[in-house]
Amino acid sequence: MATKNEPSSPVTATVFDLPSLPEQQMREQLAFVGLDEAAKRQMYLDGEPLLAHAAEWVAAAYDHLSRFAPTAKALGWEGRIPEDELYLRRTFFSGWIGRTIGVDTSDEFARYLFHAGRVHAGYGPDRRFVPPEWVSLSLTLILRMFSSVVPAERLGLWSSYLGVQQEVMRAGFEAALALEQGRTVVKVDALGLALPALPEPLEVRLPQGGTVLDAVLKVLAFRPELRDIALEPVQDAEEHSGWMEEVVRWRFKPRWALLKNGRDVAYLEGLATRLKTGDTLTFLPPGR
């Protein structure tokens, strides 16, 4: 039985589920569509002709986005387009198309795509929300541009690759939208060594009666960077139709703390501690 000064429910003892990390998702989906190293070697053959048109396509894409009324409205480009914003967006797009032509399937690129999804959901520097259909259709336009250069026998590989990218971006988009579901509004921030992984406080909405765990799951799904430093994987297994399947679950590393309004929740109800509007939840790592 816990003593008066002993935590009754340490957060580090709780094992919980989270969505796959962006890089895990990307690897699984690339395998599903059969985009292996042999397929990538075929796609490399298209690199030089694609690069020859890349700058032209970047300009054409943003010209189209600015002239089509619904996307111009979504981007806030009704009337004069801000030159500095256009420059930043074209720079971002140029970086993406270069990495795409190089058939980048790295873990870092998966994180980049996930972040792009968060940006499209309104969590970028300009807080601009871009409806997902315009992102999806923009990738369709890029594939159409690619089809003017790529031989028909390899176009399917590029379509599959762009499809996987879209799914990783969608995961980031949905993780961002999940922050806004619920009526209870709390602030989540981080201190010490956790600050680079959560550099700005997040406003997180929870259902009525929402708990610390509810907030933690939303934040860790949205910020895999925080998961990298705060959590450790736990190998587990679960039964599916008569056979056991290995799964990865997660728990906090030793000596991590979560503070509700400055008080360690381990001395309250642990991850089951309820939150109300106006509360602040703080991630506090060991070593501060």
N, C-alpha and C positions, 0 to 999 in steps of 0.2 A: 504494500500500500504506500502511496506517495506521501512523503513528509510535506510540511508546510512550505518549504523552500525548494522542493524538488518538482521539476516539470512533470505533469501528469500525462501529457500526450506529446512527446517530442515530435516535431515535424519530420525529423530525419528517419523516423521509424515507419512512416507511411509510404506504401508503394502505390503508384497510380499510373494510369494510361495517358499517353499523349499521341497526337498524330505523328506519322513518320517525319523525320527531318527532311528538309528539301532535297538534300543529296541522296538520301535513301529512296525517296520517292522517284527521283529522276533515274537512278540506276534501275529500279524495278520496272519503270515504264519503258525505258530504252530496251531492256531485255524483252519486255512483252511485245514490242513492235519489231524486234529482231535487228535492232541497230547495234551490231557488234563491231569489232575492229575491222573485219573484212568489209562490212558495209561502209564504214567510215573511209577506208582506203579508196573505195569507188567514188565517194563523194568528193574526196580531195581533188579528183580529176577536174572538177568544175570550179575549183578555187580561182584560178587566174581569170577566166572569162567573167565570173561573178564580180570579182574585185574591180574589173575594168568598168563596170556599170554602177558600182556601189554609190558613189557620190551623187550620180544622176538620180538614182532611186530614192536616196534620202531627201533630196530637194523635191522630187515629184510627190513623195508621200506627204510631206508637210504642206505642199501647195494644195493637194487634194483635201487634207484635213481642214485647212483654213477656208477653203471655198465651199465645202459641204456644210450647210447651215447647222444640222444637229451636232456635228463634231466641233464646229467652230464655237457653238454655244457652250458645249461641255468644257472646252478648253479656255473659255472666257475670251475668245478672239473675235467677238462680234464688233465690227469696226476695225480700228487699227490694231495690228498685232504688235505686242511689245517686243522690240528687237532683242533685248537681253534674254527674255524668256524663250523666244524662238531659238536663239543661239544655244542655250543650255539644253533644250529639248533635242535639237539636231545633233549636238555633241553626244548626248546619251544614246540617241538612236544610231549614230555612226559607230559608237563603240559596240553596241549590240550587234549590228549587222556584220561588223568585222569579225566578231567572235563566232557568229553564226556561220559565216562563210568558212571559217576555220574549223567548223564542226566541233566546237568546244563542248565537251561532256564532263568537265571537271566538277568537283564538289563546290569549288568557289563560284563557278558559273551558275550552279543550281541555287546558291544563296543569292546571287545577283538577280536571278529571275524571280525568286520569291520576294525579294525586296521591291522589284518592279511592280509586282501585284499589290504590295502594300501602298506604294506610291499612287497607283491607279485608284485605290480605294479612298484616297484623300489624306494619306499620311506621308506626303512628300513635302518639300520645302514650301510649295505654294498652296498646300492643302486643297488641291483641285481633285474633285471626284470625276473619274472617267467611267461611264457605264461599261460593263464588261463586253457588251455586244460590239462596241466600237474597237476594243482591243482585239477581239477575236476576228472581226472582219478586216482589220488592218493587217493581221498575219495572213489572211487570205489574199489580200492585195499583194503582199510581198511574195507569196508563193506564185502568184500570177506573173509577177515580174521575173522571178527565177525561171519560170517556164519558157521565157523567151530565149534563154541561154542553155538551160539544162536539157540534155537529151531525154526523151520520153521514158526510156528504160530506167533512168535514175530519179525521175521526178517523185516517184512514190517514196523514196528514201527521204527526200527533203520534206515531203508532206508529213511523214511520220515524225521526223525530228522536230519540226515546228509544232506539231500536235503535242508532243511531250513538253516542249517549252510552255505552251499555252496552259497545260495542266498544272505545272509548277507555279506559274504566275497566278493561276486561279486559286491555288492553295493559300498564297500570300494574301490575295484579295479577300478570301472568305475568313481568314484568321483576323483580318482587320475589321470586317463587318461584324464579327462575333463580339468585338469589344463594345458594340453599340446596342446590343440586345438586352433589354431589361430596364426596369424603372429605378432601381437602386443605383446611385452614382457614387463611386468611390475613386480616390486617387491612389495610384500605385507608383512608387518611386524606388530608388536604390541608393545605397551608400557605399563608400569605400571602394573595394576592388570590383564591386558589381556595377559601379556607375558607368563605365564605358559601354557595358552591354545594355544599359537602360539610361541613356544620357539625359532624357527629359521625362518628367512625370507623365504618366498615362491616365487618361480618364477612362474608367472601365465601368460598364453598366452590368448589373446582375439582376436576376429575378428576385422578387421579394423574398426575404429570408435567406438570401445568398450567403455563402460561407467564404472563409479564407481560401479553401480549396477551389471553389468556383472561380475566384479571381485569379488564383495562381495558374490554373489550367489555361485560362484565356491569355494571360500574359506570356506564359512559356510557349504557347502555340504561336503567338504573334512575334515573339522575340527569341528565335532559336539561339541567338548569340548569348542570351542569358542562360539558356539550358546548357550550353557548352561549359560554363564555369560553375553552375550551381548544382547540377544533377549528375548522378552516376546511373548507368544502366543496370537493370536487374533481369537476369535471364529467367524466364518462366515458361510454363507450358499450359495450354488449354485444349480441351477436347472438342473436336469437330467431327460429327457424324461417325463416331466410333474410333477415331485415331487422334493421337496427341500431336499438336503442332507447337513448335517453339515460338515464343513471343518475347518481345523486349518491353519491359516496363521500367519505371523510373522512380528514383527517390532522391531527396536532398543529400548532398555530401555531409559528412560529419561537421558539426559545430555551426552550420548555417542557421540563421534565425529569421523569423518573420515577425515584424512588429505591427501591432494594431494601435495606431495613435501613440506610438512610442513604447508600447508595452509588449514584451515577448509573448506571442500567442501560446507558447508551450506552457505558460502559467495560467492560461485561460482554458479554452477547449481545443487547443491544437488547431489542426486544419479545419475542424468542424466549427470553429468560432464564427459566429454570425457577424455580418457587416451591415451597416446602415448608411444611408446617404450622408455624405460629409466625412466619413471615415477615411483615414490614410493607412495604406498597407505598405510596409517598407521591407525590401529584401536587404538583409544585413549579413555579409559574408564573414567568416573568421579572418582574423588578421586585420580587419577593418581597412 
